[in-house]
Amino acid sequence: MEGMTLIGLLAATLTTIAFVPQAWRIIKLRKTDDLSLTMYVLMFSGQLCWLAYGIWMQDAPLILANVIGGSLSGTILAFKLFLKQ
């Protein structure tokens, strides 16, 4: 595996894992009032764009990171939109 691919995988892993504590907290507490809706709309949209780009470029780190990250930020966004506070 090339060095740059390893760096890409490491970056993908770290930035994706960053969403786990927030998603876990929201699922556990069912509380999203302190979260920015705009931030999660932009993040989720950006991750979908990065996913499309990764698929187009056939770049495994981009695809993997944005499938997982998009799932996590999409979950957070869904809770923000649909959870009755």
MDTraj code that builds the backbone (N, CA, C; nanometers):
import mdtraj as md
import numpy as np

residues = "MET GLU GLY MET THR LEU ILE GLY LEU LEU ALA ALA THR LEU THR THR ILE ALA PHE VAL PRO GLN ALA TRP ARG ILE ILE LYS LEU ARG LYS THR ASP ASP LEU SER LEU THR MET TYR VAL LEU MET PHE SER GLY GLN LEU CYS TRP LEU ALA TYR GLY ILE TRP MET GLN ASP ALA PRO LEU ILE LEU ALA ASN VAL ILE GLY GLY SER LEU SER GLY THR ILE LEU ALA PHE LYS LEU PHE LEU LYS GLN".split()
xyz = np.array([
    [0.0844, -0.1174, 0.0000],
    [0.0000, 0.0000, 0.0000],
    [0.0891, 0.1240, 0.0000],
    [0.0545, 0.2213, -0.0795],
    [0.1341, 0.3429, -0.0900],
    [0.1238, 0.4265, 0.0370],
    [0.2283, 0.5050, 0.0619],
    [0.2316, 0.5914, 0.1793],
    [0.1184, 0.6918, 0.1823],
    [0.0876, 0.7495, 0.0683],
    [-0.0197, 0.8490, 0.0638],
    [-0.1561, 0.7840, 0.0907],
    [-0.1743, 0.6602, 0.0486],
    [-0.2984, 0.5895, 0.0785],
    [-0.3102, 0.5662, 0.2280],
    [-0.1991, 0.5322, 0.2928],
    [-0.2001, 0.5135, 0.4382],
    [-0.2347, 0.6435, 0.5099],
    [-0.1794, 0.7545, 0.4634],
    [-0.2125, 0.8844, 0.5220],
    [-0.3608, 0.9142, 0.5016],
    [-0.4108, 0.8842, 0.3835],
    [-0.5529, 0.9045, 0.3558],
    [-0.6410, 0.8202, 0.4460],
    [-0.6030, 0.6959, 0.4655],
    [-0.6797, 0.6080, 0.5547],
    [-0.6745, 0.6560, 0.6997],
    [-0.5577, 0.7031, 0.7432],
    [-0.5449, 0.7563, 0.8788],
    [-0.6312, 0.8810, 0.8955],
    [-0.6246, 0.9713, 0.7991],
    [-0.7064, 1.0930, 0.8046],
    [-0.8546, 1.0575, 0.8056],
    [-0.8940, 0.9644, 0.7217],
    [-1.0339, 0.9212, 0.7144],
    [-1.0784, 0.8609, 0.8474],
    [-0.9930, 0.7805, 0.9066],
    [-1.0252, 0.7167, 1.0340],
    [-1.0433, 0.8203, 1.1448],
    [-0.9485, 0.9115, 1.1556],
    [-0.9541, 1.0105, 1.2631],
    [-1.0731, 1.1045, 1.2491],
    [-1.0980, 1.1553, 1.1290],
    [-1.2089, 1.2493, 1.1122],
    [-1.3439, 1.1796, 1.1244],
    [-1.3502, 1.0539, 1.0890],
    [-1.4753, 0.9791, 1.1029],
    [-1.5026, 0.9461, 1.2492],
    [-1.4011, 0.9015, 1.3194],
    [-1.4156, 0.8683, 1.4610],
    [-1.4567, 0.9908, 1.5420],
    [-1.4207, 1.1091, 1.4956],
    [-1.4542, 1.2318, 1.5680],
    [-1.6057, 1.2481, 1.5865],
    [-1.6866, 1.1916, 1.4992],
    [-1.8316, 1.2023, 1.5105],
    [-1.8918, 1.1038, 1.6098],
    [-1.8216, 0.9987, 1.6428],
    [-1.8777, 0.8924, 1.7264],
    [-1.9210, 0.9419, 1.8646],
    [-1.8376, 1.0168, 1.9386],
    [-1.8829, 1.0598, 2.0722],
    [-2.0100, 1.1460, 2.0670],
    [-2.0193, 1.2356, 1.9688],
    [-2.1378, 1.3201, 1.9583],
    [-2.2608, 1.2381, 1.9229],
    [-2.2470, 1.1500, 1.8255],
    [-2.3609, 1.0658, 1.7863],
    [-2.4051, 0.9784, 1.9032],
    [-2.3111, 0.9189, 1.9740],
    [-2.3437, 0.8326, 2.0870],
    [-2.4175, 0.9106, 2.1952],
    [-2.3695, 1.0316, 2.2241],
    [-2.4315, 1.1158, 2.3269],
    [-2.5756, 1.1524, 2.2885],
    [-2.5964, 1.1858, 2.1628],
    [-2.7299, 1.2235, 2.1164],
    [-2.8246, 1.1041, 2.1226],
    [-2.7786, 0.9899, 2.0791],
    [-2.8617, 0.8702, 2.0821],
    [-2.8960, 0.8341, 2.2265],
    [-2.7983, 0.8451, 2.3148],
    [-2.8171, 0.8094, 2.4550],
    [-2.9084, 0.9083, 2.5282],
    [-2.8828, 1.0383, 2.5113],
    [-2.9565, 1.1402, 2.5865],
    [-3.0806, 1.1921, 2.5133],
    [-3.0850, 1.1690, 2.3822],
    [-3.1954, 1.2197, 2.3000],
    [-3.2142, 1.3701, 2.3192],
    [-3.1017, 1.4418, 2.3133],
    [-3.1022, 1.5858, 2.3329],
    [-3.0109, 1.6503, 2.2284],
    [-3.0661, 1.7423, 2.1497],
    [-2.9872, 1.8073, 2.0436],
    [-2.9994, 1.9591, 2.0450],
    [-3.0591, 2.0153, 2.1488],
    [-3.0863, 2.1585, 2.1479],
    [-2.9605, 2.2458, 2.1427],
    [-2.8470, 2.1952, 2.1850],
    [-2.7234, 2.2730, 2.1822],
    [-2.6456, 2.2592, 2.0512],
    [-2.6971, 2.1840, 1.9570],
    [-2.6271, 2.1621, 1.8308],
    [-2.6742, 2.2595, 1.7240],
    [-2.5824, 2.2956, 1.6370],
    [-2.6145, 2.3846, 1.5258],
    [-2.6732, 2.3049, 1.4095],
    [-2.7970, 2.3351, 1.3732],
    [-2.8598, 2.2708, 1.2582],
    [-2.7831, 2.3034, 1.1306],
    [-2.7451, 2.4282, 1.1149],
    [-2.6719, 2.4712, 0.9945],
    [-2.5426, 2.3926, 0.9781],
    [-2.4706, 2.3749, 1.0864],
    [-2.3435, 2.3017, 1.0796],
    [-2.3652, 2.1591, 1.0305],
    [-2.4668, 2.0906, 1.0833],
    [-2.4883, 1.9520, 1.0437],
    [-2.5481, 1.9390, 0.9040],
    [-2.6269, 2.0358, 0.8605],
    [-2.6756, 2.0354, 0.7218],
    [-2.5571, 2.0516, 0.6267],
    [-2.4698, 2.1466, 0.6571],
    [-2.3523, 2.1691, 0.5722],
    [-2.2568, 2.0494, 0.5755],
    [-2.2327, 1.9940, 0.6936],
    [-2.1411, 1.8795, 0.7056],
    [-2.1937, 1.7589, 0.6298],
    [-2.3220, 1.7270, 0.6491],
    [-2.3808, 1.6123, 0.5815],
    [-2.3786, 1.6321, 0.4298],
    [-2.4124, 1.7513, 0.3841],
    [-2.4092, 1.7811, 0.2403],
    [-2.2677, 1.7693, 0.1847],
    [-2.1717, 1.8220, 0.2587],
    [-2.0322, 1.8115, 0.2165],
    [-1.9847, 1.6679, 0.2100],
    [-2.0247, 1.5880, 0.3063],
    [-1.9850, 1.4474, 0.3056],
    [-2.0472, 1.3721, 0.1889],
    [-2.1706, 1.4066, 0.1540],
    [-2.2303, 1.3447, 0.0356],
    [-2.1536, 1.3828, -0.0909],
    [-2.1111, 1.5082, -0.0989],
    [-2.0312, 1.5518, -0.2143],
    [-1.8967, 1.4807, -0.2183],
    [-1.8295, 1.4703, -0.1015],
    [-1.7026, 1.3981, -0.0956],
    [-1.7212, 1.2508, -0.1307],
    [-1.8331, 1.1930, -0.0899],
    [-1.8611, 1.0536, -0.1255],
    [-1.8750, 1.0389, -0.2759],
    [-1.9501, 1.1275, -0.3382],
    [-1.9661, 1.1230, -0.4844],
    [-1.8309, 1.1396, -0.5535],
    [-1.7502, 1.2310, -0.5031],
    [-1.6166, 1.2524, -0.5597],
    [-1.5291, 1.1277, -0.5410],
    [-1.5339, 1.0691, -0.4226],
    [-1.4560, 0.9477, -0.3962],
    [-1.4959, 0.8332, -0.4864],
    [-1.6263, 0.8185, -0.5097],
    [-1.6739, 0.7148, -0.6013],
    [-1.6245, 0.7435, -0.7422],
    [-1.6371, 0.8683, -0.7839],
    [-1.5921, 0.9089, -0.9180],
    [-1.4425, 0.8803, -0.9369],
    [-1.3634, 0.9114, -0.8323],
    [-1.2182, 0.8941, -0.8399],
    [-1.1735, 0.7529, -0.8006],
    [-1.2672, 0.6695, -0.7575],
    [-1.2385, 0.5341, -0.7100],
    [-1.1328, 0.5360, -0.5998],
    [-1.1566, 0.6241, -0.5007],
    [-1.0636, 0.6458, -0.3904],
    [-1.1224, 0.5838, -0.2630],
    [-1.0693, 0.4679, -0.2259],
    [-1.1234, 0.3924, -0.1128],
    [-1.1268, 0.4713, 0.0181],
    [-1.0200, 0.5443, 0.0564],
    [-1.0282, 0.6196, 0.1821],
    [-1.1408, 0.7234, 0.1815],
    [-1.1584, 0.7931, 0.0713],
    [-1.2666, 0.8922, 0.0629],
    [-1.4033, 0.8252, 0.0706],
    [-1.4180, 0.7159, 0.0012],
    [-1.5461, 0.6456, 0.0020],
    [-1.5781, 0.5947, 0.1418],
    [-1.4858, 0.5246, 0.2016],
    [-1.5078, 0.4665, 0.3334],
    [-1.5361, 0.5733, 0.4385],
    [-1.4537, 0.6757, 0.4420],
    [-1.4707, 0.7821, 0.5417],
    [-1.6046, 0.8507, 0.5276],
    [-1.6470, 0.8746, 0.4057],
    [-1.7694, 0.9507, 0.3869],
    [-1.8952, 0.8657, 0.3939],
    [-1.8841, 0.7367, 0.3722],
    [-1.9984, 0.6482, 0.3997],
    [-2.0226, 0.6437, 0.5508],
    [-1.9168, 0.6213, 0.6264],
    [-1.9308, 0.6127, 0.7717],
    [-1.9608, 0.7498, 0.8323],
    [-1.8814, 0.8503, 0.7945],
    [-1.9026, 0.9851, 0.8473],
    [-2.0380, 1.0415, 0.8100],
    [-2.0801, 1.0172, 0.6865],
    [-2.2117, 1.0629, 0.6429],
    [-2.3234, 0.9941, 0.7192],
    [-2.3031, 0.8667, 0.7509],
    [-2.4028, 0.7946, 0.8314],
    [-2.4128, 0.8540, 0.9711],
    [-2.2989, 0.8846, 1.0301],
    [-2.2985, 0.9417, 1.1648],
    [-2.3561, 1.0828, 1.1660],
    [-2.3083, 1.1679, 1.0745],
    [-2.3602, 1.3051, 1.0734],
    [-2.5055, 1.3071, 1.0269],
    [-2.5435, 1.2144, 0.9400],
    [-2.6832, 1.2040, 0.8987],
    [-2.7726, 1.1620, 1.0134],
    [-2.7232, 1.0722, 1.0981],
    [-2.7982, 1.0325, 1.2173],
    [-2.8165, 1.1512, 1.3112],
    [-2.7080, 1.2244, 1.3330],
    [-2.7155, 1.3431, 1.4185],
    [-2.8138, 1.4443, 1.3596],
    [-2.8053, 1.4673, 1.2300],
    [-2.8957, 1.5607, 1.1626],
    [-3.0416, 1.5151, 1.1750],
    [-3.0659, 1.3868, 1.1557],
    [-3.2024, 1.3345, 1.1673],
    [-3.2562, 1.3547, 1.3088],
    [-3.1737, 1.3285, 1.4097],
    [-3.2165, 1.3518, 1.5471],
    [-3.2451, 1.5000, 1.5689],
    [-3.1592, 1.5862, 1.5143],
    [-3.1789, 1.7307, 1.5295],
    [-3.3100, 1.7742, 1.4644],
    [-3.3414, 1.7187, 1.3482],
    [-3.4615, 1.7593, 1.2749],
    [-3.5901, 1.7007, 1.3323],
    [-3.5848, 1.5780, 1.3773],
    [-3.7081, 1.5066, 1.4090],
    [-3.7315, 1.4773, 1.5563],
    [-3.6330, 1.5000, 1.6403],
    [-3.6488, 1.4720, 1.7826],
    [-3.7251, 1.5864, 1.8484],
    [-3.8303, 1.5538, 1.9162],
    [-3.9081, 1.6537, 1.9897],
    [-3.8337, 1.6885, 2.1179],
    [-3.7965, 1.8132, 2.1334],
    [-3.7186, 1.8573, 2.2503],
    [-3.8101, 1.8993, 2.3631],
])
top = md.Topology()
chain = top.add_chain()
for i, resn in enumerate(residues, 1):
    res = top.add_residue(resn, chain, resSeq=i)
    for name in ("N", "CA", "C"):
        top.add_atom(name, md.element.get_by_symbol(name[0]), res)
traj = md.Trajectory(xyz[None], top)
